[in-house]
Amino acid sequence: MLLEQHGYWFLRDSQNRREYWQADVAALRSFYQMTKEQLVPLEEAARKVVTRTAPAPASVPART
């Protein structure tokens, strides 16, 4: 996924599937709006989204 290539980090389960949190959904919506509605190039949109919203792995709370 292009966002991951630019440094966006998604939580993954034991089978390596992405787990989408509200912040991830918001980031994906922002990426979509930039690329489809504002016609921002994919690479530029990915960089903007990652710069604004990428959570660091250490900041995600552990699930119990």
Secondary structure, DSSP 8 states (H G I E B T S, - for coil): -HHHHTT---EE-TTS-EE--HHHHHHHHHHHIIIIIS---HHHHHHHHHHHH---GGGS----
